[in-house]
Structure formats: C-alpha cells, structure tokens
Amino acid sequence: TDEQLAPPAGELQTSVPAVVLICDDDQDMRAIHEYYLTRAGYELLMAGDGPSALRMALAEKPDLAVLDINTPGMSGIDVARELRASGYSRPIIALTASDASRLDPGLFDERLRKPLQMPKLLEVLKTQLEHAAAQRTDTHRIRNH
C-alpha cells in the first residue's frame, strides 16, 4: 500500500518532463517501477516482453527506455539493437541480473545490475534525461547559428 512505501525524495524528482519505457517480464517489478517513477513525475509506457517494448518504443518514441535483458520473445539486447538501427538516439538503460559490464556500452547509455534500489534508478534516469536534454539544446543552438 501507499503507506508502506515512502515516495521518492525531492532531489530524485524529475526536473525534465519525460516519457519512460519500462520493459520487465516480472509483473511485481513493473508495479514497483510504476509506483516510484510516477511519483517522481514520469509518464510511463510498460511492456512485459521484448516485442511489445520494441513496438511501443518505435510508435511512441519515449524519452528514455529501461530494458530488462532477459525478456520473453526478444532480449533487451535485441530490442536495443533494433532501436539503435531505427535511429533511436535517446538513452537506453539495461537492467540485468548477470554481469552488467559485459553488455555493449555502444548500445546502452547505462548498465545496471539487479536487484536494483529504486533511488539509484531514479538518480540514473534524472542524470541521463538532463544530459540528453542538454545535448538537444546544444544541437539546437548549433543549427540556429
């Protein structure tokens, strides 16, 4: 219930309005992500398998994607490859129960090991989204000069 889980600390609230795609085949994990991320100010797209995550990402163009690596139908690695091949340049975060350092840093902006504490995920989301927003602003400035 809401009383048992404290809302995210103020410094972990998003400073950039953003749509985040979460792909995790564990329904309980999706519920925990939904609880914390919506309270931190994010709009969410939720997928329980790789093919659904890929379809949602291509259709909705979320500001950031969080992909569990071991998902039914298509791995998070394959989803990330397909997204990058389609021109998706926004941040992609990998969640894995195995050795995160073995994942290709070219595909993922951040690689996180499960089990993951929600404050850590919120910190990474905020940092990645602020960085991506700053890059878009810099690109916009360059084009306008």
KAWO-V31637 format. One record per residue. RES is the residue in three letters. SS is DSSP state (alpha for helix, beta for strand, coil for the rest). OMEGA is omega in degrees with one decimal (none if undefined). Layout:
RES&SS&OMEGA ; RES&SS&OMEGA
This chain:
THR&coil&-178.3 ; ASP&coil&-177.8 ; GLU&coil&-175.8 ; GLN&coil&-177.0 ; LEU&coil&179.2 ; ALA&coil&176.8 ; PRO&coil&-179.7 ; PRO&coil&177.7 ; ALA&coil&-176.8 ; GLY&alpha&-177.5 ; GLU&alpha&178.0 ; LEU&alpha&176.3 ; GLN&coil&-179.8 ; THR&coil&174.1 ; SER&coil&-179.0 ; VAL&coil&177.0 ; PRO&coil&-173.6 ; ALA&coil&172.2 ; VAL&beta&-177.7 ; VAL&beta&173.8 ; LEU&beta&175.3 ; ILE&beta&174.4 ; CYS&beta&177.9 ; ASP&coil&-178.8 ; ASP&coil&179.3 ; ASP&coil&-176.8 ; GLN&alpha&178.7 ; ASP&alpha&178.3 ; MET&alpha&177.6 ; ARG&alpha&179.4 ; ALA&alpha&178.5 ; ILE&alpha&176.4 ; HIS&alpha&-178.0 ; GLU&alpha&-179.3 ; TYR&alpha&-174.1 ; TYR&alpha&-174.2 ; LEU&alpha&177.3 ; THR&alpha&178.1 ; ARG&alpha&176.6 ; ALA&coil&174.0 ; GLY&coil&-179.0 ; TYR&coil&168.6 ; GLU&beta&-173.2 ; LEU&beta&165.3 ; LEU&beta&-175.4 ; MET&beta&177.3 ; ALA&beta&179.7 ; GLY&coil&178.6 ; ASP&coil&-176.2 ; GLY&alpha&-179.1 ; PRO&alpha&178.1 ; SER&alpha&179.1 ; ALA&alpha&-179.9 ; LEU&alpha&178.7 ; ARG&alpha&-179.5 ; MET&alpha&-177.2 ; ALA&alpha&-179.6 ; LEU&alpha&-178.2 ; ALA&alpha&-170.8 ; GLU&alpha&-178.8 ; LYS&coil&-179.7 ; PRO&coil&179.7 ; ASP&coil&-179.0 ; LEU&beta&177.2 ; ALA&beta&174.0 ; VAL&beta&-173.7 ; LEU&beta&168.8 ; ASP&beta&-176.1 ; ILE&coil&-177.9 ; ASN&coil&179.4 ; THR&coil&-178.6 ; PRO&coil&173.4 ; GLY&coil&-177.1 ; MET&coil&-178.0 ; SER&coil&174.8 ; GLY&alpha&177.3 ; ILE&alpha&179.6 ; ASP&alpha&176.1 ; VAL&alpha&-179.7 ; ALA&alpha&178.6 ; ARG&alpha&-179.7 ; GLU&alpha&179.5 ; LEU&alpha&179.9 ; ARG&alpha&179.2 ; ALA&alpha&-179.6 ; SER&coil&-179.7 ; GLY&coil&178.5 ; TYR&coil&-175.4 ; SER&coil&-179.1 ; ARG&coil&-175.8 ; PRO&beta&173.1 ; ILE&beta&179.8 ; ILE&beta&177.6 ; ALA&beta&171.0 ; LEU&beta&-179.0 ; THR&beta&175.8 ; ALA&coil&179.6 ; SER&coil&-174.1 ; ASP&coil&-176.5 ; ALA&alpha&-176.5 ; SER&alpha&179.9 ; ARG&alpha&179.9 ; LEU&coil&-177.1 ; ASP&coil&179.2 ; PRO&coil&176.0 ; GLY&coil&179.4 ; LEU&coil&-170.7 ; PHE&coil&177.1 ; ASP&coil&179.4 ; GLU&beta&179.9 ; ARG&beta&-174.3 ; LEU&beta&-178.7 ; ARG&beta&174.0 ; LYS&coil&-3.0 ; PRO&coil&-173.1 ; LEU&coil&174.3 ; GLN&coil&-177.4 ; MET&alpha&177.6 ; PRO&alpha&178.5 ; LYS&alpha&179.0 ; LEU&alpha&180.0 ; LEU&alpha&178.0 ; GLU&alpha&179.6 ; VAL&alpha&178.8 ; LEU&alpha&-177.3 ; LYS&alpha&-179.4 ; THR&alpha&-178.2 ; GLN&alpha&-179.0 ; LEU&alpha&177.5 ; GLU&alpha&178.7 ; HIS&alpha&179.8 ; ALA&alpha&178.7 ; ALA&alpha&178.9 ; ALA&alpha&178.7 ; GLN&alpha&179.3 ; ARG&alpha&179.1 ; THR&alpha&178.2 ; ASP&alpha&179.2 ; THR&alpha&179.7 ; HIS&alpha&179.0 ; ARG&alpha&-179.2 ; ILE&alpha&-178.7 ; ARG&alpha&-176.4 ; ASN&coil&179.7 ; HIS&coil&none
